[in-house]
Amino acid sequence: MRKSKVILTNMCMLYREDGSFLVIDRKKQDWPGINFPGGHVEDEESIPESVIREMKEETGYDLHSVEECGYFEWNVPKEEVRHLAILFRSKDFSGNIHPSKEGEVFWIKEEDLKGKALSLDFDKVLEICKKGL
């Protein structure tokens, strides 16, 4: 049995009292479509530090607190890689939204996702992040 390389990533659902949440319409071909902002965990940082950094880079928002809400994993057998995304959510943030090189960032309500191009498995990630709200 071969060992896969593990790549740690994060995603974060920022949400507001009106039921909307922040998404990014990713343009990269490796995982295009609407998803939550996030990215890779760098060697020198903790997983919570990584989500705070990624959210600032991709959205412009400063997170004041985050709550871990689960994980999502997928394998790429041809590349012998296992991806593990730690999922977070927060309603405790400040700042102003800014454009991202990763794609368009915007607020949306769940009912407005119908007909939009979603990233693979975004529906599953959304359900994990919504649990307990």
Backbone as numpy.savetxt, mean C-alpha at the origin, in Angstrom:
# Nx Ny Nz CAx CAy CAz Cx Cy Cz
14.18 -29.05 -2.02 13.34 -27.87 -2.02 14.23 -26.63 -2.02
13.97 -25.71 -2.94 14.75 -24.48 -3.03 14.19 -23.44 -2.07
15.08 -22.60 -1.58 14.68 -21.49 -0.74 14.44 -20.27 -1.61
13.32 -19.61 -1.37 13.03 -18.37 -2.08 13.62 -17.19 -1.32
14.00 -16.19 -2.08 14.40 -14.92 -1.49 13.12 -14.23 -1.02
13.15 -13.61 0.17 11.98 -12.90 0.69 12.21 -11.40 0.54
11.24 -10.72 -0.06 11.29 -9.27 -0.20 10.19 -8.68 0.67
10.58 -7.84 1.64 9.63 -7.19 2.54 9.15 -5.88 1.94
7.85 -5.70 1.94 7.25 -4.46 1.46 6.17 -4.03 2.44
5.58 -2.88 2.15 4.48 -2.37 2.97 3.45 -1.71 2.07
2.23 -1.61 2.57 1.17 -0.83 1.95 0.37 -0.21 3.07
-0.20 0.96 2.81 -0.94 1.65 3.86 -2.22 2.26 3.31
-3.31 2.00 4.02 -4.60 2.60 3.70 -4.80 3.81 4.61
-4.68 5.02 4.06 -5.10 6.21 4.79 -6.59 6.34 4.57
-7.33 6.63 5.63 -8.78 6.73 5.49 -9.31 7.93 6.26
-10.48 8.41 5.82 -11.12 9.56 6.43 -12.51 9.17 6.92
-13.06 10.00 7.77 -14.37 9.74 8.37 -15.49 9.65 7.33
-15.31 10.27 6.18 -16.35 10.25 5.14 -16.38 8.93 4.36
-15.52 7.98 4.75 -15.50 6.67 4.08 -14.54 6.59 2.91
-13.84 7.66 2.61 -12.88 7.61 1.50 -11.52 7.14 2.00
-10.74 6.61 1.06 -9.38 6.19 1.37 -8.47 6.59 0.22
-7.19 6.67 0.53 -6.20 7.14 -0.44 -5.66 5.97 -1.24
-5.61 6.13 -2.56 -5.07 5.10 -3.44 -4.08 5.73 -4.42
-3.34 4.87 -5.07 -2.43 5.29 -6.13 -2.73 4.44 -7.36
-2.82 5.08 -8.50 -3.01 4.37 -9.77 -1.62 4.13 -10.34
-1.06 2.98 -9.96 0.33 2.65 -10.32 0.51 2.50 -11.82
1.59 3.08 -12.31 1.90 3.01 -13.74 2.95 1.94 -14.06
3.69 1.47 -13.04 4.72 0.47 -13.28 4.09 -0.82 -13.79
4.74 -1.44 -14.74 4.19 -2.63 -15.38 4.24 -3.88 -14.50
5.05 -3.85 -13.43 5.11 -5.03 -12.57 3.84 -5.23 -11.75
3.09 -4.14 -11.49 1.85 -4.26 -10.72 0.99 -3.03 -10.96
0.50 -2.84 -12.18 -0.24 -1.63 -12.52 -1.66 -1.63 -11.96
-2.22 -0.44 -11.87 -3.60 -0.29 -11.44 -3.71 0.34 -10.06
-4.94 0.47 -9.60 -5.21 1.11 -8.32 -4.86 0.18 -7.18
-4.11 0.74 -6.22 -3.71 0.01 -5.03 -3.41 1.03 -3.94
-3.03 0.56 -2.77 -2.61 1.46 -1.71 -1.15 1.82 -1.92
-0.76 3.03 -1.55 0.65 3.41 -1.63 1.49 2.53 -0.72
2.74 2.40 -1.05 3.67 1.61 -0.24 4.94 1.34 -1.01
5.76 0.46 -0.46 7.01 0.16 -1.14 7.87 -0.78 -0.34
9.14 -0.79 -0.67 10.10 -1.73 -0.07 10.59 -1.25 1.29
10.92 -2.21 2.12 11.56 -1.95 3.41 13.07 -1.95 3.17
13.71 -0.83 3.48 15.16 -0.72 3.32 15.86 -1.45 4.46
17.09 -1.89 4.22 17.84 -2.67 5.21 18.00 -1.96 6.55
18.17 -0.65 6.53 18.48 0.08 7.75 17.26 0.57 8.52
16.05 0.25 8.08 14.87 0.78 8.76 13.94 -0.33 9.25
13.14 0.03 10.24 12.12 -0.91 10.72 10.94 -0.89 9.74
10.07 -1.85 9.87 8.91 -1.90 8.97 8.00 -0.69 9.19
7.67 -0.29 10.46 6.88 0.93 10.63 7.56 2.18 10.08
8.88 2.29 10.25 9.61 3.43 9.67 9.48 3.44 8.15
9.50 2.27 7.55 9.43 2.18 6.09 8.09 2.68 5.56
7.01 2.36 6.26 5.69 2.80 5.77 5.54 4.31 5.93
6.09 4.86 7.01 6.04 6.31 7.21 6.82 7.01 6.09
8.01 6.49 5.77 8.82 7.07 4.69 8.14 6.95 3.34
7.65 5.76 3.03 7.01 5.53 1.72 5.78 6.42 1.53
4.99 6.58 2.58 3.79 7.42 2.45 4.17 8.87 2.20
5.20 9.35 2.87 5.65 10.72 2.63 6.14 10.87 1.19
6.95 9.91 0.73 7.50 9.99 -0.62 6.42 9.91 -1.69
5.46 9.00 -1.52 4.48 8.75 -2.58 3.25 9.65 -2.51
2.95 10.20 -1.33 1.69 10.95 -1.20 1.86 12.37 -0.70
2.94 12.66 0.03 3.13 13.96 0.65 2.63 14.02 2.08
1.92 13.00 2.53 1.36 13.01 3.88 2.37 12.50 4.91
2.34 13.15 6.08 3.11 12.71 7.25 2.19 11.87 8.12
2.62 10.65 8.42 1.84 9.78 9.31 2.28 10.03 10.74
1.31 10.20 11.65 1.61 10.41 13.06 1.48 9.12 13.85
0.68 8.22 13.35 0.57 6.88 13.95 0.06 5.94 12.86
0.45 4.67 12.97 -0.02 3.64 12.05 -0.44 2.43 12.85
-1.36 1.69 12.28 -1.84 0.46 12.88 -1.60 -0.68 11.90
-0.90 -1.71 12.34 -0.71 -2.88 11.49 -2.05 -3.61 11.42
-2.45 -3.99 10.22 -3.76 -4.64 10.08 -3.70 -5.99 9.38
-2.51 -6.45 9.03 -2.40 -7.77 8.41 -1.24 -7.83 7.45
-1.31 -8.82 6.60 -0.25 -9.00 5.60 -0.86 -9.61 4.36
-0.12 -9.50 3.27 -0.49 -10.12 2.01 0.80 -10.65 1.40
0.76 -11.86 0.87 1.97 -12.43 0.29 1.68 -13.02 -1.08
2.71 -13.05 -1.89 2.62 -13.69 -3.20 4.00 -14.19 -3.60
4.00 -15.22 -4.42 5.24 -15.84 -4.87 5.44 -15.61 -6.36
6.70 -15.52 -6.74 7.08 -15.48 -8.15 8.05 -16.65 -8.33
7.51 -17.86 -8.55 8.34 -19.06 -8.59 9.48 -19.01 -9.60
9.23 -18.44 -10.78 10.28 -18.38 -11.80 11.50 -17.60 -11.31
11.26 -16.62 -10.48 12.35 -15.78 -9.96 12.81 -16.24 -8.58
12.15 -17.27 -8.04 12.44 -17.78 -6.70 12.34 -16.66 -5.67
11.25 -15.90 -5.74 11.03 -14.76 -4.86 9.67 -14.88 -4.19
9.64 -14.61 -2.90 8.40 -14.50 -2.14 8.31 -13.05 -1.65
7.19 -12.41 -1.95 6.94 -11.03 -1.51 6.03 -11.08 -0.29
6.38 -10.33 0.73 5.57 -10.23 1.93 5.30 -8.76 2.19
4.04 -8.36 2.04 3.64 -6.98 2.28 2.95 -6.90 3.63
3.50 -6.09 4.53 2.87 -5.82 5.80 1.89 -4.67 5.55
0.64 -4.86 5.94 -0.41 -3.89 5.66 -0.68 -3.03 6.89
-0.83 -1.74 6.65 -1.09 -0.77 7.70 -2.30 0.07 7.31
-2.82 0.78 8.31 -3.85 1.78 8.05 -3.65 2.91 9.05
-4.17 4.08 8.68 -4.05 5.25 9.54 -5.09 6.29 9.16
-5.61 6.95 10.17 -6.43 8.15 9.96 -5.77 9.34 10.64
-4.54 9.14 11.12 -3.78 10.14 11.86 -2.62 10.63 10.99
-2.89 11.64 10.17 -1.90 12.14 9.23 -2.12 13.63 9.01
-1.13 14.28 8.45 -1.25 15.70 8.11 -0.43 15.97 6.85
-0.59 17.17 6.34 0.15 17.56 5.15 -0.76 17.73 3.96
-0.16 17.85 2.83 -0.90 18.04 1.58 -0.49 16.98 0.57
-1.47 16.50 -0.15 -1.22 15.49 -1.18 -0.35 16.12 -2.28
0.57 15.33 -2.81 1.39 15.80 -3.93 1.50 14.70 -4.97
1.83 15.08 -6.20 1.98 14.09 -7.27 3.10 13.10 -6.94
2.98 11.91 -7.50 3.99 10.88 -7.28 4.49 10.37 -8.62
5.78 10.04 -8.67 6.34 9.45 -9.89 5.80 8.04 -10.11
5.23 7.43 -9.05 4.68 6.08 -9.13 3.34 6.04 -9.86
2.60 7.16 -9.83 1.29 7.21 -10.44 0.43 8.27 -9.78
-0.79 8.42 -10.25 -1.71 9.41 -9.70 -2.20 8.97 -8.33
-2.20 9.89 -7.36 -2.64 9.63 -6.00 -3.94 10.40 -5.78
-4.97 9.72 -5.26 -6.25 10.40 -5.06 -7.11 9.67 -4.02
-8.10 10.40 -3.51 -9.06 9.86 -2.55 -10.24 9.27 -3.31
-10.75 8.15 -2.80 -11.89 7.49 -3.47 -12.70 6.74 -2.42
-13.97 6.55 -2.69 -14.82 5.72 -1.84 -14.95 4.36 -2.51
-15.19 3.34 -1.70 -15.22 1.98 -2.22 -16.23 1.82 -3.35
-17.39 2.43 -3.22 -18.41 2.28 -4.27 -17.99 2.90 -5.60
-17.00 3.79 -5.57 -16.52 4.42 -6.81 -15.41 3.64 -7.49
-15.01 2.50 -6.91 -13.98 1.65 -7.53 -14.51 0.87 -8.72
-15.83 0.69 -8.77 -16.42 -0.11 -9.84 -16.05 0.47 -11.21
-15.55 -0.38 -12.06 -15.16 0.03 -13.41 -13.75 0.57 -13.51
-13.06 0.70 -12.38 -11.67 1.19 -12.39 -10.71 0.01 -12.57
-9.54 0.28 -13.13 -8.51 -0.76 -13.30 -7.77 -0.94 -11.97
-8.05 -2.04 -11.31 -7.45 -2.33 -10.01 -6.22 -3.20 -10.19
-5.24 -3.04 -9.29 -4.09 -3.93 -9.28 -4.56 -5.34 -8.94
-3.79 -6.31 -9.37 -4.08 -7.70 -9.06 -4.21 -7.86 -7.55
-5.29 -8.45 -7.10 -5.56 -8.75 -5.69 -5.84 -7.53 -4.82
-6.07 -6.36 -5.40 -6.40 -5.20 -4.57 -7.66 -5.45 -3.75
-8.62 -6.16 -4.30 -9.84 -6.44 -3.55 -9.54 -7.19 -2.26
-8.59 -8.12 -2.30 -8.21 -8.89 -1.10 -7.47 -8.00 -0.10
-6.57 -7.17 -0.59 -5.82 -6.26 0.27 -6.78 -5.28 0.95
-7.74 -4.76 0.20 -8.73 -3.84 0.75 -9.53 -4.50 1.87
-9.97 -5.72 1.66 -10.74 -6.42 2.70 -9.92 -6.62 3.98
-8.65 -6.95 3.85 -7.79 -7.10 5.02 -7.68 -5.77 5.76
-7.45 -4.69 5.03 -7.27 -3.38 5.65 -8.55 -2.85 6.29
-9.69 -3.23 5.81 -10.97 -2.74 6.34 -11.41 -3.49 7.61
-10.89 -4.68 7.85 -11.32 -5.48 9.01 -11.17 -4.68 10.30
-12.24 -4.69 11.07 -12.20 -4.03 12.37 -12.51 -2.55 12.35
-12.75 -1.96 11.19 -13.09 -0.53 11.14 -14.57 -0.34 11.38
